Amino acid sequence: MNNNLNFKINAAPRHGGNLQTIMANFGGTRADWLDVSTGIAPYAYPLPAMPLHVMQNLPHPTAEFLTVAARYYGSDQLLPVAGSQAAICALPTLRAPCKVGVLRASYAEHAWRWQQAGHTLVSLTVADVFAAVDYLDVLILVNPNNPDGHRWSRQQLLELHTKLAARGGWLIIDEAFIDVEPTDGLCADAGLAGLIVLRSVGKFFALAGVRLGFVFASRELRQRLERIIGPWTVSGPALWAGEMALADTVWHSEQQKRLAQDALWLTSLLSEVGLAPTGIHPLMQFCPTTQIDQWGYALASHEIYGRPFNTQDIGIDAIRFGAVALTQRDEFAKRLRSAARDIATD
C-alpha cells in the first residue's frame, strides 16, 4: 500500500478556465478559442432578466429556496455556501491537525487547503483507499473523480464512512460532477455523524459564475461551519438563479440527455486522433498520452484550450477535455484533427 505520509504540495493548484493567460502566450481573442479546459457544461441554465430587488436587498435564503434545494438534493440537512470552494477552504479549520487522505489524481484544492491548515496529507491511489481508513482521520473523495471520472458506489462510500465514523473520523464527498448521473449521491445520508457531502450548481447547470454550492452534514457541523463563513455569504443573484435552476426538472432531463450524446461523440473523436480516453464522464474525458508537451502545444496552436496534467501533478501525463457543445462540434473536430496531423509530422 502507498503509505505516503507527510505528502507535501509545493505550490497552489493550477486550474482550467484561465483563458487570459493562454491568450497572452498564443494570441487570439476569447471568441477565437474553443475552451474545453473545465468541466463546466457548455449549455448554461437559461436565466431570465433579474429583478432589481435581487441586488438591492440583503440576501437571505427563503423558505421557497430551501424547499426547492431540499427536493432536488433529497435532503434538508443543507447549508448554502458561495460555491463548494468556500466549504473546501473552511472545513479544514474545524479539526485539530490530523491525518487526511487524498487521492493524488483528484481535485487539488482539497489537499492544498488541508495542508495550508496544518494537517498531514496522505497521498493515495484508488487501490489504497480501503486499507487507508484504518489510520486516517479524514478521507476526501471526489465522486465522480476529477480529472479521471472514477466513480465510487454508494455501498463503497457508506462502508468507508462506517469505518471512519467509528473512530470519530470524517468522510468528505465532493459531488460537483454527479448531477449528470446522480444515482450514487449521498446527500440523503448526510445526517450521519462524520459524513459531509459537497454539491455545486457550477458544473451541470453551467452557473459557475454565480458561486452557489451546498454542504450536507449534521446540524452541529453545519452550525460550526456557518459561524466561520458568516452572514450573507451567498449572494442574492445566486439564490435567485439557484432556486429557478434547481426547480426545473424538465431542463434537468434535457441537459442529461444532451450531455450524454455529446460525450459519445467526443469519445469517438478523441480515439480517432490517438487520445483514447481511459476515463469518460459527460463533463470530462481523461486522455493519457506519451506526448504531453507536443499535444499541449499543438492544441494551443489551433486555439483549443484543453487541461493538461503531467506526472508531477497526478502521476500520469494526460489531457482532460471538457464537453463540446453541439454547435462547436465541426470546428472542434477540424482543429483537433489538424493538431493531430501536426504531431504526426514532427
PATI-842577 format. One line per 2 residues: number of its first residue (from 1); their letters; for each residue x, y, z of N, C-alpha, C. Coordinates in steps of 0.02 Angstrom, whole numbers, plus 50000, padded with zeros to 5 digits. Atoms other than C-alpha are relative to their C-alpha. Example, Ala and Ser with C-alpha at 12.3 -4.5 7.8 and 13.67 -1.06 7.14 Angstrom:
2
1) as) 50045 49941 50000 50615 49775 50390 50045 50060 50000 ~ 49958 49941 49997 50684 49947 50357 49961 50055 50037 .
# end
This chain:
346
1) mn) 50042 49940 50000 50000 50000 50000 50043 50063 50000 ~ 49965 49936 50000 50056 50178 49965 49990 50034 50067 .
3) nn) 50005 49973 49932 50091 50240 50141 50034 50068 50003 ~ 49964 49938 50010 50146 50413 50087 49976 50054 50048 .
5) ln) 50014 49949 49951 50130 50513 50247 50045 50060 49987 ~ 49963 49938 50008 50192 50693 50254 50009 50019 49926 .
7) fk) 50002 49979 50070 50150 50715 50070 49993 50076 49999 ~ 49999 49927 50002 50186 50897 50027 49984 50026 49930 .
9) in) 50014 49965 50063 50116 51010 49892 50039 50066 50003 ~ 49954 49944 49997 50240 51146 49848 49974 50065 49970 .
11) aa) 50028 49939 50031 50129 51268 49753 49924 49994 49997 ~ 50073 50000 50006 49947 51319 49744 49979 49966 49936 .
13) pr) 50021 50037 50060 49848 51214 49620 49988 50045 49940 ~ 50019 49968 50062 49829 51262 49439 49929 49979 49982 .
15) hg) 50069 50015 50021 49655 51268 49362 49991 50016 49927 ~ 50020 49980 50067 49575 51272 49192 49958 50064 50004 .
17) gn) 50043 49942 50003 49467 51416 49136 50036 50067 49998 ~ 49962 49937 49999 49608 51546 49137 50022 50017 49929 .
19) lq) 49986 49989 50071 49595 51591 48954 50044 50061 49989 ~ 49959 49940 50009 49679 51760 48978 50074 49983 49996 .
21) ti) 49930 50020 50000 49845 51676 49017 50019 49965 49935 ~ 49986 50036 50063 49834 51562 48866 50003 50048 49942 .
23) ma) 49999 49951 50055 49792 51707 48750 50062 50044 50002 ~ 49939 49959 49995 49940 51805 48817 50059 49964 49967 .
25) nf) 49945 50038 50029 50054 51665 48756 49989 49981 49927 ~ 50014 50025 50067 49965 51611 48596 49958 50048 49957 .
27) gg) 50037 49951 50038 49864 51763 48544 49926 49983 49993 ~ 50071 50010 50012 49685 51775 48484 49957 50036 50051 .
29) tr) 50049 49973 49954 49528 51838 48568 49959 49944 50029 ~ 50042 50052 49969 49406 51746 48679 49955 49966 49949 .
31) ad) 50044 50029 50051 49292 51721 48530 50036 49951 49954 ~ 49962 50044 50044 49432 51635 48434 50011 49930 50029 .
33) wl) 49980 50061 49966 49462 51499 48562 49941 49954 50015 ~ 50046 50051 49976 49371 51336 48598 50025 49977 50068 .
35) dv) 49977 50013 49932 49383 51320 48786 49967 49936 50027 ~ 50023 50063 49970 49367 51140 48847 50044 49983 50060 .
37) st) 49952 50009 49946 49483 51165 48995 49967 49987 50067 ~ 50034 50012 49936 49350 51149 49131 49948 49945 49991 .
39) gi) 50055 50049 50002 49213 51025 49175 49932 50033 50001 ~ 50064 49964 50001 49079 51158 49157 49962 49983 49936 .
41) ap) 50040 50017 50059 48937 51108 49041 50000 50057 49950 ~ 50002 49947 50051 48932 51203 48876 49931 50031 49990 .
43) ya) 50068 49974 50004 48745 51234 48898 49980 50026 50069 ~ 50018 49971 49936 48700 51354 49038 49925 50002 50010 .
45) yp) 50071 49993 49985 48533 51358 49126 49977 50069 49977 ~ 50021 49936 50030 48435 51495 49034 49963 50045 50050 .
47) lp) 50029 49955 49950 48405 51630 49164 49965 50059 49966 ~ 50033 49939 50026 48280 51771 49131 50034 50062 50027 .
49) am) 49975 49937 49973 48313 51954 49166 49989 50001 50076 ~ 50003 50001 49927 48349 51979 49351 49964 50062 50027 .
51) pl) 50033 49942 49969 48232 52090 49454 50049 50042 50040 ~ 49954 49955 49966 48316 52241 49530 50005 49986 50075 .
53) hv) 49999 50010 49928 48266 52196 49708 50048 49945 50021 ~ 49952 50053 49984 48379 52043 49699 50068 50029 50019 .
55) mq) 49937 49967 49985 48528 52160 49701 49995 50050 50058 ~ 50009 49947 49950 48455 52288 49821 49996 49974 50072 .
57) nl) 50013 50025 49933 48411 52177 49969 50057 49955 50024 ~ 49953 50048 49971 48524 52083 50088 49976 49929 49984 .
59) ph) 50021 50067 50021 48525 51900 50034 49988 49953 50058 ~ 50018 50051 49951 48434 51778 50147 49966 49943 49963 .
61) pt) 50035 50055 50032 48386 51603 50087 49928 49997 50023 ~ 50071 50003 49983 48196 51599 50081 49979 49928 50014 .
63) ae) 50028 50067 49989 48087 51454 50134 49991 49964 49934 ~ 50010 50030 50066 48048 51426 49950 50066 49974 49972 .
65) fl) 49934 50022 50025 48232 51418 49904 50022 49936 50036 ~ 49978 50058 49962 48270 51294 50043 49958 49938 49983 .
67) tv) 50043 50056 50019 48120 51186 49995 50020 49972 49932 ~ 49980 50022 50068 48172 51180 49812 50067 49963 50004 .
69) aa) 49935 50033 49995 48352 51137 49858 49994 49931 50034 ~ 50008 50064 49965 48298 51001 49980 49967 49948 49955 .
71) ry) 50033 50046 50046 48185 50924 49848 50049 49975 49947 ~ 49953 50020 50052 48321 50923 49715 50052 49952 50027 .
73) yg) 49945 50040 49974 48456 50850 49826 49977 49942 50044 ~ 50025 50055 49960 48345 50735 49928 50016 50004 50074 .
75) sd) 49983 49991 49929 48392 50809 50097 49992 50073 50018 ~ 50004 49931 49975 48355 50962 50202 50056 50015 50049 .
77) ql) 49942 49990 49956 48518 50942 50300 50053 50041 49964 ~ 49956 49964 50046 48597 51080 50197 50017 50070 50026 .
79) lp) 49978 49931 49988 48694 51242 50212 50021 50029 49933 ~ 49977 49968 50061 48704 51355 50059 50066 50037 50012 .
81) va) 49935 49967 49996 48880 51421 50027 50016 50032 49933 ~ 49981 49965 50062 48964 51532 49898 50044 49956 49957 .
83) gs) 49963 50050 50038 49014 51386 49789 50030 49949 50048 ~ 49971 50051 49956 49078 51222 49859 50073 50016 50018 .
85) qa) 49932 49979 49983 49252 51301 49854 50003 50035 50068 ~ 50001 49967 49935 49202 51406 50005 50003 49949 50056 .
87) ai) 49998 50053 49949 49172 51247 50104 50067 49964 50000 ~ 49935 50033 50004 49332 51168 50040 50053 50040 50038 .
89) ca) 49952 49958 49964 49427 51316 50112 49987 50000 50075 ~ 50018 49992 49929 49333 51320 50279 50003 49935 50040 .
91) lp) 50005 50063 49962 49315 51136 50326 50065 49981 50037 ~ 49939 50019 49963 49500 51109 50371 50009 50036 50066 .
93) tl) 49993 49963 49937 49483 51239 50509 49958 49971 50056 ~ 50044 50028 49950 49354 51133 50600 50029 49941 50037 .
95) ra) 49967 50057 49966 49477 50997 50653 50070 50020 50022 ~ 49930 49994 49980 49638 50996 50751 50044 49962 49950 .
97) pc) 49957 50034 50048 49789 50940 50648 49994 49924 50003 ~ 50013 50072 50003 49761 50762 50591 50024 49973 49933 .
99) kv) 49979 50033 50062 49797 50636 50452 49941 49999 49950 ~ 50052 49990 50050 49699 50673 50293 50019 49963 49936 .
101) gv) 49987 50037 50061 49689 50553 50147 49969 50033 49939 ~ 50022 49971 50064 49676 50622 49970 50027 49959 49943 .
103) lr) 49974 50031 50060 49690 50543 49800 50048 50048 49966 ~ 49952 49957 50035 49843 50607 49710 49968 50028 49936 .
105) as) 50033 49979 50062 49742 50611 49549 49929 50022 50017 ~ 50066 49974 49982 49598 50720 49607 50002 50076 50002 .
107) ya) 50005 49927 49999 49539 50899 49629 50048 50026 50054 ~ 49943 49986 49956 49695 50975 49706 49985 50051 50054 .
109) eh) 50016 49950 49948 49611 51114 49806 49988 49967 50068 ~ 50012 50034 49936 49560 50987 49938 50065 49991 50038 .
111) aw) 49936 50013 49968 49737 50933 49976 50035 50065 50020 ~ 49967 49936 49987 49805 51110 49965 49972 50034 50061 .
113) rw) 50031 49964 49944 49680 51183 50088 50011 49965 50066 ~ 49987 50036 49937 49703 51046 50218 50074 50007 50019 .
115) qq) 49929 49989 49984 49892 51063 50204 50011 50070 50028 ~ 49992 49932 49976 49880 51252 50225 49975 50009 50071 .
117) ag) 50027 49995 49931 49781 51225 50385 50040 49959 50050 ~ 49955 50035 49953 49921 51119 50460 49989 49926 50008 .
119) ht) 50013 50072 49995 49858 50943 50430 50053 49960 49961 ~ 49954 50045 50034 49963 50794 50373 49964 49965 49943 .
121) lv) 50031 50031 50057 49921 50736 50198 50027 49929 49989 ~ 49983 50068 50019 49920 50554 50147 49979 49991 49927 .
123) sl) 50015 50007 50070 49932 50531 49959 49981 49927 49984 ~ 50027 50066 50012 49829 50383 49898 49987 49988 49926 .
125) tv) 50029 50021 50063 49786 50287 49742 49932 49969 50016 ~ 50065 50032 49989 49614 50211 49718 50008 49933 50037 .
127) ad) 49989 50065 49969 49685 50042 49769 50018 50005 50073 ~ 49979 49991 49930 49748 50113 49935 49942 50015 50048 .
129) vf) 50049 49965 49958 49586 50186 49998 49972 49957 50056 ~ 50034 50040 49948 49503 50043 50092 50046 49981 50057 .
131) aa) 49953 50014 49946 49660 49999 50188 50017 50063 50039 ~ 49979 49937 49968 49697 50182 50225 49953 50023 50054 .
133) vd) 50047 49975 49950 49539 50212 50326 50018 49976 50070 ~ 49981 50025 49933 49616 50112 50468 50045 50048 50038 .
135) yl) 49956 49954 49964 49738 50253 50507 49986 50073 49982 ~ 50016 49931 50017 49659 50409 50431 49950 50030 50049 .
137) dv) 50052 49965 49962 49559 50540 50524 49948 50030 49953 ~ 50044 49971 50050 49484 50618 50367 50018 49969 49933 .
139) li) 49990 50024 50068 49461 50543 50194 49958 50044 49954 ~ 50035 49956 50048 49415 50656 50046 49999 49966 49932 .
141) lv) 50008 50029 50066 49346 50583 49886 49955 50044 49957 ~ 50042 49966 50048 49277 50668 49732 49964 49946 49959 .
143) np) 50039 50053 50032 49136 50566 49656 49945 50029 49955 ~ 49945 50029 50039 49144 50559 49506 50064 50041 50008 .
145) nn) 49937 49967 49986 49327 50597 49522 50020 50047 49943 ~ 49972 49952 50047 49404 50747 49437 50076 49996 50007 .
147) pd) 50017 49995 50071 49500 50728 49321 49982 49937 49963 ~ 50004 50062 50039 49481 50544 49277 49932 49967 50000 .
149) gh) 50068 50027 50003 49295 50513 49307 49987 49938 50041 ~ 50011 50061 49960 49319 50367 49428 49940 50008 50045 .
151) rw) 50061 49997 49959 49156 50327 49518 50004 49950 50057 ~ 50006 50042 49941 49130 50257 49692 49926 49984 50009 .
153) sr) 50069 50018 49990 48971 50160 49726 49976 50024 50068 ~ 50030 49980 49936 48853 50210 49865 50021 49951 50055 .
155) qq) 49982 50051 49951 48891 50046 49953 50073 50008 50023 ~ 49930 49990 49983 49079 50076 49947 50009 50060 50046 .
157) ll) 49992 49939 49960 49062 50252 50016 49972 49992 50070 ~ 50029 50010 49933 48948 50202 50159 50043 49953 50042 .
159) el) 49954 50044 49964 49069 50063 50205 50060 50039 50026 ~ 49945 49958 49979 49212 50188 50210 49979 50046 50057 .
161) ht) 50024 49955 49947 49108 50307 50313 49993 49964 50066 ~ 50010 50038 49938 49064 50173 50441 50066 49990 50036 .
163) kl) 49935 50012 49970 49247 50134 50470 50030 50064 50030 ~ 49973 49936 49976 49297 50317 50488 49960 50026 50060 .
165) aa) 50043 49973 49947 49148 50368 50595 50008 49963 50066 ~ 49991 50039 49938 49181 50229 50719 50057 50027 50043 .
167) rg) 49944 49971 49963 49341 50322 50767 49996 50077 50002 ~ 50007 49928 50000 49270 50498 50755 50026 50034 49938 .
169) gw) 49973 49973 50062 49334 50521 50578 49946 50028 49955 ~ 50045 49970 50050 49258 50612 50430 50012 49968 49932 .
171) li) 49997 50014 50071 49218 50558 50255 49969 50060 49964 ~ 50023 49942 50039 49204 50709 50138 49993 49978 49928 .
173) id) 50013 50019 50069 49124 50675 49969 49983 50063 49961 ~ 50011 49943 50044 49136 50810 49836 49963 49974 49938 .
175) ea) 50042 50024 50054 48993 50778 49714 49988 50053 49947 ~ 50008 49945 50047 49023 50926 49599 49978 49977 49930 .
177) fi) 50014 50025 50068 49004 50816 49443 49945 49948 49998 ~ 50045 50057 49997 48869 50695 49498 49932 50013 49970 .
179) dv) 50068 49984 50022 48714 50787 49434 49982 49967 49934 ~ 50015 50030 50065 48730 50711 49260 49973 49929 50009 .
181) ep) 50020 50070 49985 48712 50534 49333 49999 49992 50076 ~ 49999 49992 49927 48658 50557 49515 49982 49938 50041 .
183) td) 50026 50059 49965 48618 50377 49563 50038 49983 50064 ~ 49961 50019 49940 48759 50358 49692 50011 50059 50047 .
185) gl) 49992 49943 49956 48737 50525 49779 49984 49984 50072 ~ 50008 50013 49929 48746 50531 49968 49969 50057 50039 .
187) ca) 50030 49944 49963 48655 50692 50011 49948 49976 50050 ~ 50053 50024 49955 48511 50594 50088 50028 49968 50063 .
189) da) 49970 50032 49942 48633 50512 50209 50040 50048 50042 ~ 49954 49952 49969 48718 50672 50265 49983 50017 50072 .
191) gl) 50013 49992 49929 48633 50671 50435 50044 49956 50043 ~ 49956 50046 49963 48754 50532 50484 50061 50038 50026 .
193) ag) 49941 49967 49972 48893 50589 50600 50061 49984 49959 ~ 49937 50011 50036 49056 50614 50507 49994 49994 49926 .
195) li) 50008 50001 50073 48982 50617 50332 49984 50070 49976 ~ 50007 49933 50026 48999 50779 50235 49999 49995 49924 .
197) vl) 50008 50003 50073 48938 50799 50056 49997 50071 49973 ~ 49997 49934 50033 48976 50948 49944 49967 49996 49932 .
199) rs) 50031 49996 50066 48870 50998 49795 50008 50071 49972 ~ 49989 49936 50034 48879 51139 49668 49953 50006 49941 .
201) vg) 50038 49989 50062 48774 51217 49530 50046 50022 49944 ~ 49953 49974 50049 48932 51265 49436 50008 49958 49939 .
203) kf) 49981 50044 50055 48962 51113 49327 49939 49981 49957 ~ 50056 50025 50038 48797 51033 49273 49956 50057 49974 .
205) fa) 50042 49944 50019 48698 51195 49270 50039 50054 49962 ~ 49957 49950 50032 48846 51293 49198 49987 50069 50027 .
207) la) 50009 49936 49965 48818 51430 49326 50058 50013 50048 ~ 49941 49994 49956 48995 51434 49394 50009 50071 50024 .
209) gv) 49990 49931 49981 48994 51623 49397 49956 50025 50056 ~ 50044 49976 49946 48851 51639 49521 50027 49981 50069 .
211) rl) 49970 50024 49938 48953 51546 49655 49947 49977 50050 ~ 50049 50031 49955 48821 51435 49735 50016 49926 50008 .
213) gf) 49990 50071 49984 48852 51270 49822 49964 49984 50064 ~ 50034 50023 49940 48788 51169 49968 50045 49951 50038 .
215) vf) 49968 50050 49957 48860 51074 50116 49944 49961 50033 ~ 50047 50045 49967 48760 50924 50177 50038 49965 50056 .
217) as) 49965 50027 49942 48810 50870 50351 49953 50002 50061 ~ 50039 49997 49938 48748 50850 50529 49986 50073 50019 .
219) re) 50018 49932 49980 48664 51001 50607 50057 50034 50038 ~ 49946 49971 49959 48808 51026 50730 50057 50023 49956 .
221) lr) 49944 49980 50043 48939 51031 50593 49980 50059 49957 ~ 50022 49944 50041 48836 51146 50484 49999 50065 50040 .
223) qr) 50000 49940 49958 48816 51267 50629 50071 50026 50011 ~ 49931 49979 49992 49003 51268 50659 50027 50033 49937 .
225) le) 49977 49973 50064 49036 51299 50475 49968 50068 49988 ~ 50036 49937 50012 48906 51437 50467 50030 50056 50042 .
227) ri) 49968 49948 49958 48990 51529 50611 50064 50025 49969 ~ 49937 49980 50031 49152 51531 50514 49989 50043 49938 .
229) ig) 50008 49965 50063 49087 51588 50346 49959 50064 50008 ~ 50034 49937 49986 48974 51723 50421 49935 50010 49962 .
231) pw) 50065 49987 50031 48811 51803 50364 50007 50022 49928 ~ 50006 49975 50069 48758 51842 50185 50055 49973 49954 .
233) tv) 49944 50027 50040 48891 51729 50112 49978 49983 49928 ~ 50025 50016 50067 48780 51679 49964 49963 50061 49974 .
235) sg) 50028 49938 50027 48732 51825 49853 49926 49992 49981 ~ 50069 50000 50023 48555 51873 49807 49992 49971 49931 .
237) pa) 50005 50030 50066 48583 51835 49622 50010 49925 50000 ~ 49989 50073 49997 48648 51661 49668 49938 49965 50026 .
239) lw) 50061 50030 49972 48494 51623 49774 49944 50002 49949 ~ 50052 49992 50051 48379 51689 49638 50010 49950 49942 .
241) ag) 49986 50045 50056 48464 51590 49499 49995 49927 50022 ~ 50001 50069 49977 48484 51432 49603 49930 49973 50009 .
243) em) 50069 50025 49988 48301 51421 49651 49967 49981 49934 ~ 50030 50016 50065 48246 51426 49468 50033 49938 49970 .
245) al) 49965 50055 50032 48380 51307 49407 49986 49933 50034 ~ 50011 50062 49964 48354 51176 49542 49929 49975 49993 .
247) ad) 50071 50020 50005 48165 51176 49518 49980 49974 49932 ~ 50021 50013 50068 48164 51149 49330 50017 49928 49979 .
249) tv) 49987 50072 50012 48150 50959 49315 50002 49983 49926 ~ 49999 50013 50072 48113 50964 49128 50069 50016 49972 .
251) wh) 49934 49981 50024 48276 51056 49095 50053 49951 50024 ~ 49951 50048 49974 48372 50934 49207 50004 49939 49953 .
253) se) 50002 50059 50043 48317 50788 49098 50030 50014 49932 ~ 49974 49982 50065 48356 50878 48937 50076 50009 50002 .
255) qq) 49928 49989 49993 48529 50928 49000 50037 49933 50005 ~ 49969 50065 49993 48571 50750 49050 50004 49964 49933 .
257) kr) 50001 50035 50064 48521 50683 48879 50050 50031 49951 ~ 49954 49970 50049 48618 50811 48776 50073 49991 50019 .
259) la) 49931 50010 49978 48775 50793 48882 50022 49928 49986 ~ 49983 50070 50015 48769 50603 48864 50013 49990 49926 .
261) qd) 49990 50006 50072 48752 50618 48675 50066 50033 49978 ~ 49937 49966 50016 48895 50743 48665 50060 49958 50020 .
263) al) 49944 50040 49976 49006 50627 48766 50016 49942 49953 ~ 49988 50055 50047 48982 50482 48645 50037 50025 49939 .
265) wl) 49967 49972 50058 49032 50593 48500 50073 50017 50016 ~ 49933 49979 49983 49185 50662 48590 50046 49940 50012 .
267) ts) 49960 50060 49989 49246 50490 48644 50024 49971 49934 ~ 49982 50027 50065 49243 50431 48465 50052 50043 49965 .
269) ll) 49952 49955 50032 49335 50585 48401 50069 49996 50032 ~ 49936 50003 49965 49470 50579 48534 50037 49935 49985 .
271) se) 49970 50065 50017 49500 50394 48499 50028 50001 49930 ~ 49978 49996 50070 49514 50431 48314 50068 50033 49993 .
273) vg) 49937 49963 50008 49659 50552 48339 50055 49975 50046 ~ 49948 50030 49958 49755 50441 48461 49999 50022 50072 .
275) la) 50007 49979 49930 49691 50512 48626 49942 49962 50032 ~ 50055 50041 49974 49578 50368 48678 49992 50012 50075 .
277) pt) 50010 49986 49929 49501 50415 48847 50000 49935 50042 ~ 50005 50054 49951 49528 50299 48995 49949 50016 50054 .
279) gi) 50052 49979 49954 49406 50398 49100 49949 50041 49962 ~ 50051 49967 50040 49241 50451 49023 49942 50021 50045 .
281) hp) 50057 49971 49964 49111 50565 49103 49970 50051 49953 ~ 50029 49952 50046 48986 50676 49011 50029 50071 50004 .
283) lm) 49971 49934 49994 49077 50830 49076 50076 50001 49996 ~ 49927 50002 50005 49257 50771 49060 50023 49933 49973 .
285) qf) 49970 50062 50027 49362 50644 48965 50075 50005 50011 ~ 49931 50002 49976 49533 50594 49029 50041 49958 49953 .
287) cp) 49964 50032 50055 49659 50552 48894 50075 49997 50014 ~ 49928 50007 49991 49832 50485 48942 50037 50004 49933 .
289) tt) 49960 49994 50061 49970 50522 48817 50074 49999 50018 ~ 49927 49998 49991 50156 50496 48800 50030 50061 49966 .
291) qi) 49977 49940 50036 50166 50660 48702 49967 50062 50029 ~ 50036 49946 49967 50101 50783 48829 50022 50069 49976 .
293) dq) 49976 49935 50021 50211 50928 48776 49979 50015 49927 ~ 50019 49991 50070 50177 50902 48591 49926 50015 49993 .
295) wg) 50072 49989 50004 49990 50891 48617 49981 50068 50030 ~ 50015 49936 49969 49987 51041 48733 50013 50057 49952 .
297) ya) 49982 49947 50047 50074 51149 48604 49955 49999 49938 ~ 50039 50005 50061 49978 51083 48454 49928 50023 50012 .
299) la) 50068 49978 49985 49809 51109 48537 49996 50077 50005 ~ 50000 49928 49992 49851 51287 48588 50013 50036 49933 .
301) sh) 49986 49970 50065 49920 51324 48414 49938 50003 49956 ~ 50063 50000 50037 49749 51281 48346 49942 50028 50041 .
303) ei) 50047 49964 49958 49662 51381 48482 49947 49954 50031 ~ 50039 50044 49956 49594 51234 48580 50032 50003 50069 .
305) yg) 49974 49994 49932 49613 51261 48766 49978 49938 50040 ~ 50012 50060 49960 49624 51089 48849 50034 50007 50067 .
307) rp) 49971 49998 49932 49680 51047 49026 50053 49945 50005 ~ 49948 50051 49994 49849 50959 49030 50016 49984 50072 .
309) fn) 49974 50023 49935 49906 50858 49180 50065 49963 49985 ~ 49938 50036 50010 50083 50797 49197 50015 49956 50060 .
311) tq) 49983 50048 49948 50169 50668 49304 50007 50033 50068 ~ 49992 49965 49936 50212 50796 49437 49933 50015 50033 .
313) di) 50067 49986 49974 50027 50839 49454 49970 49938 50033 ~ 50042 50056 49978 49948 50668 49469 50030 49931 49987 .
315) gi) 49968 50064 50010 50072 50532 49423 49992 49971 49930 ~ 50008 50023 50068 50024 50517 49240 49993 50061 49954 .
317) da) 50008 49946 50049 50034 50626 49084 49934 49990 49964 ~ 50065 50007 50031 49860 50660 49017 49971 50069 49985 .
319) ir) 50038 49939 50014 49744 50791 48944 49927 49986 50015 ~ 50072 50005 49987 49568 50817 49009 49963 50047 49954 .
321) fg) 50042 49959 50043 49439 50879 48886 49931 50006 50031 ~ 50068 49989 49979 49277 50957 48943 49952 49987 49942 .
323) av) 50051 50013 50051 49114 50936 48847 50004 50053 49944 ~ 50002 49956 50058 49098 51012 48673 49928 50009 49979 .
325) al) 50069 49986 50019 48935 51097 48626 49986 49976 49929 ~ 50021 50024 50066 48838 51031 48477 50018 50051 49946 .
327) tq) 49987 49948 50049 48861 51198 48388 50075 50008 49985 ~ 49928 49993 50010 49051 51185 48404 50033 49936 49976 .
329) rd) 49971 50065 50018 49073 51004 48351 50043 50003 49937 ~ 49964 50000 50064 49126 51035 48171 50067 50037 50006 .
331) ef) 49939 49961 49994 49252 51170 48215 50050 49965 50046 ~ 49955 50035 49954 49322 51072 48362 50033 49940 49965 .
333) ak) 49973 50058 50035 49343 50915 48256 50053 50020 49949 ~ 49952 49976 50050 49431 51013 48118 50065 50019 50033 .
335) rl) 49939 49977 49966 49553 51093 48238 50037 49942 50033 ~ 49967 50057 49966 49586 50932 48336 50036 49956 49950 .
337) rs) 49966 50040 50052 49625 50835 48177 50061 50036 49973 ~ 49941 49963 50023 49741 50974 48121 50057 49995 50051 .
339) aa) 49949 50007 49948 49832 50966 48288 50032 49931 49997 ~ 49974 50068 50004 49849 50778 48270 50047 49992 49940 .
341) rd) 49955 50003 50059 49925 50799 48095 50066 50035 50015 ~ 49938 49965 49983 50050 50924 48164 50046 49954 50040 .
343) ia) 49959 50045 49959 50109 50797 48292 50028 49943 49958 ~ 49978 50057 50041 50118 50657 48164 50058 50019 49954 .
345) td) 49947 49979 50047 50233 50761 48051 50061 50027 50035 ~ 49942 49974 49963 50351 50821 48190 50058 49950 49997 .
# end
